[in-house]
Amino acid sequence: ELIPSSEQPQAQEKPDAAAEKTKRKPSADDEIALTATAPDAPKVIGTDSDEEDLPAYDDLKIATIGNVDSGKSTLVGVLTKAILDDGRGSARSRVFNFAHEQANGRTSSIAQEIMGFRDDGKQVTFDHQRQAGSVSVAARKQQWTQVVAQSSKVVTFIDLCGHEKYLKTTIFGLTGLYPDYAMIVVNANAGFQRMTREHLGIALALKVPVFFVVTKIDIAPDNVFTENMHSLCRLLKSNAVKLQPLIVRTMADAEQGAQQVSTHQACPIFCVSNVTGDGLDPLRCFMASVASRTVSSG
C-alpha cells in the first residue's frame, strides 16, 4: 500500500548541515557587547568617565590680533612663560610654530599658548618655561599638562597673523576657534594702523568683545605716545565703534574692566612694556579676573 508523501518519514539531517544553518556572522552589536563584558577590555577614549578624571577648570580663549610688528607674539610669550623679552625676540621664539617665522619674526600660522591661574589668582609657572630657545612639541605638551593639572582657570591665547598677506588665516582664527575676547595689540610708536582697523572691524562684526594692549611704551617718545593714545580713545568713542575707553593703571581698574568688557560697557586699554615689565601686573590681574562669555551668559 502506498503511503502519501506528506506522511512519509523525513530523512534526518546530518549534524554538520544543521550547524551550518544555525551559524551566522556576528554583528557589530555583538562585538560591542563582547568587548564591554570582557574583563580586560581596552578603555574607550573620550567617554564620560575620562572627563570626570580631568581636573575641573575655567577655560577662557583670547584671540591676539593687530598690525604686523606690534608685538603680539612677544606679548603672548611674556605672559604665558612669565618672562621678559630681551628686545630681540627671545619671548616670541617660544611661541612660533615654524622655522621661517623664527627667521623673519612674523607669524604666518595660528599659534596657541596657555597660562594658568590658581584659586588665589597667582599664575602657575615652572622654571623650565623660562629656558631660552624654541620649544619642541613634546616639551610644550608636557608644560601644558603640568599647567592644567595645577590650575583652576586656564587662559588660551590664539596668536593670529598681523600681515595683510595672511588676513584669511586671521579671519579663520576669529570665526573658527570661537574666542571669548579679542586682544588688539597696538604699537605705541606706530599708533592705530590700517590692518588694526581691519581686525577691529572684523571683531565688531562678529560681536567679539575687545580690549587693547599698547606695547613698546619704553621706546616711544612721550609726545608720540600721548598723541597715539588720544587718537585711539577718539576712535573708540566714534559712532562707528561706540565703546567707552578705560585706561587701566591699577589693579582696581583691571578688575573693573574685567567686569565690564563682556557687556561692552567699557573697553580696557593697557599700556605695557615687554622688556621692562611696566604695566604687565594689571594685565595679568585682568586675565585672572575676566570670565568666559559662556560662564557670564549662564
WOGI-V732344 format. One record per residue. N is the residue number from 0. RES is the residue in one small letter. SS is DSSP state (2 for helix, 1 for strand, 0 for the rest). OMEGA is omega in whole degrees, -180 to 180 (none if undefined). Layout:
n=(N	N)
res=(RES	RES)
ss=(SS	SS)
omega=(OMEGA	OMEGA)
This chain:
n=(0	1	2	3	4	5	6	7	8	9	10	11	12	13	14	15	16	17	18	19	20	21	22	23	24	25	26	27	28	29	30	31	32	33	34	35	36	37	38	39	40	41	42	43	44	45	46	47	48	49	50	51	52	53	54	55	56	57	58	59	60	61	62	63	64	65	66	67	68	69	70	71	72	73	74	75	76	77	78	79	80	81	82	83	84	85	86	87	88	89	90	91	92	93	94	95	96	97	98	99	100	101	102	103	104	105	106	107	108	109	110	111	112	113	114	115	116	117	118	119	120	121	122	123	124	125	126	127	128	129	130	131	132	133	134	135	136	137	138	139	140	141	142	143	144	145	146	147	148	149	150	151	152	153	154	155	156	157	158	159	160	161	162	163	164	165	166	167	168	169	170	171	172	173	174	175	176	177	178	179	180	181	182	183	184	185	186	187	188	189	190	191	192	193	194	195	196	197	198	199	200	201	202	203	204	205	206	207	208	209	210	211	212	213	214	215	216	217	218	219	220	221	222	223	224	225	226	227	228	229	230	231	232	233	234	235	236	237	238	239	240	241	242	243	244	245	246	247	248	249	250	251	252	253	254	255	256	257	258	259	260	261	262	263	264	265	266	267	268	269	270	271	272	273	274	275	276	277	278	279	280	281	282	283	284	285	286	287	288	289	290	291	292	293	294	295	296	297)
res=(e	l	i	p	s	s	e	q	p	q	a	q	e	k	p	d	a	a	a	e	k	t	k	r	k	p	s	a	d	d	e	i	a	l	t	a	t	a	p	d	a	p	k	v	i	g	t	d	s	d	e	e	d	l	p	a	y	d	d	l	k	i	a	t	i	g	n	v	d	s	g	k	s	t	l	v	g	v	l	t	k	a	i	l	d	d	g	r	g	s	a	r	s	r	v	f	n	f	a	h	e	q	a	n	g	r	t	s	s	i	a	q	e	i	m	g	f	r	d	d	g	k	q	v	t	f	d	h	q	r	q	a	g	s	v	s	v	a	a	r	k	q	q	w	t	q	v	v	a	q	s	s	k	v	v	t	f	i	d	l	c	g	h	e	k	y	l	k	t	t	i	f	g	l	t	g	l	y	p	d	y	a	m	i	v	v	n	a	n	a	g	f	q	r	m	t	r	e	h	l	g	i	a	l	a	l	k	v	p	v	f	f	v	v	t	k	i	d	i	a	p	d	n	v	f	t	e	n	m	h	s	l	c	r	l	l	k	s	n	a	v	k	l	q	p	l	i	v	r	t	m	a	d	a	e	q	g	a	q	q	v	s	t	h	q	a	c	p	i	f	c	v	s	n	v	t	g	d	g	l	d	p	l	r	c	f	m	a	s	v	a	s	r	t	v	s	s	g)
ss=(0	0	0	0	2	2	2	0	0	0	0	0	0	0	2	2	2	2	2	2	2	2	0	0	0	0	0	2	2	2	2	2	2	2	2	2	2	0	0	0	0	0	0	0	0	0	0	2	2	2	2	2	2	0	0	0	0	1	1	1	1	1	1	1	1	0	0	0	0	0	0	2	2	2	2	2	2	2	2	2	2	0	0	0	0	0	0	0	0	0	0	2	2	2	0	0	0	0	2	2	2	2	2	2	0	0	0	0	0	0	1	1	1	1	1	1	1	0	0	0	0	0	1	1	0	0	2	2	2	2	0	0	0	0	0	0	2	2	2	2	2	2	2	2	2	2	2	2	2	0	0	0	1	1	1	1	1	1	1	0	0	0	0	2	2	2	2	2	2	2	2	2	2	2	2	2	0	0	0	0	1	1	1	1	1	1	1	0	0	0	1	0	0	2	2	2	2	2	2	2	2	2	2	2	2	0	0	0	1	1	1	1	1	1	1	0	0	0	0	0	0	2	2	2	2	2	2	2	2	2	2	2	2	2	2	2	2	0	0	0	0	0	0	0	1	1	1	1	0	0	2	2	2	2	2	2	2	2	2	2	0	0	0	0	0	0	1	1	1	1	1	0	0	0	0	0	0	0	0	2	2	2	2	2	2	2	2	2	2	0	0	0	2	2	2	2	0	0)
omega=(-178	178	178	-177	-179	-178	179	-180	180	177	-178	-180	176	-180	-178	-180	178	179	179	-180	-178	-178	177	-179	180	179	179	179	178	-180	179	180	178	180	-178	-177	180	-176	-178	-179	179	-180	-180	-179	176	179	-180	180	177	-178	179	-180	-179	177	-180	179	175	-178	-179	-179	-178	176	180	-177	-178	-177	177	180	175	177	-178	-178	177	179	178	178	180	-178	-173	-178	179	179	172	179	179	-178	-179	173	-179	-178	-178	179	178	-176	-174	179	-169	-178	-179	174	176	-175	-176	176	-178	180	177	-180	178	178	179	176	-179	169	-177	178	175	-179	-179	179	179	180	177	-179	177	-178	-176	176	-174	180	-177	177	180	-176	178	-180	-180	179	179	178	179	179	-179	179	179	-180	-179	-177	-176	-174	170	176	-180	177	178	177	176	-175	-175	-174	177	-178	-180	-178	-176	-178	180	178	178	179	178	179	-179	-177	-173	-177	172	178	175	-178	175	177	-178	-176	-177	176	-177	179	-173	-179	-175	-173	-171	-178	175	176	178	-179	177	180	179	180	179	179	178	-180	175	179	-176	167	-172	172	178	-175	176	179	-179	-178	-179	174	-175	-177	178	180	-179	180	180	177	178	179	179	179	177	179	-179	-179	-177	-180	-179	-176	177	175	180	-179	176	180	-174	178	-176	176	178	177	-180	179	176	178	179	-180	-171	-173	-176	180	178	176	180	175	-178	176	179	177	-171	169	-180	-179	-179	-179	-180	176	-177	-178	175	179	176	177	178	-180	-180	-174	-174	-176	174	180	175	178	-177	180	179	none)
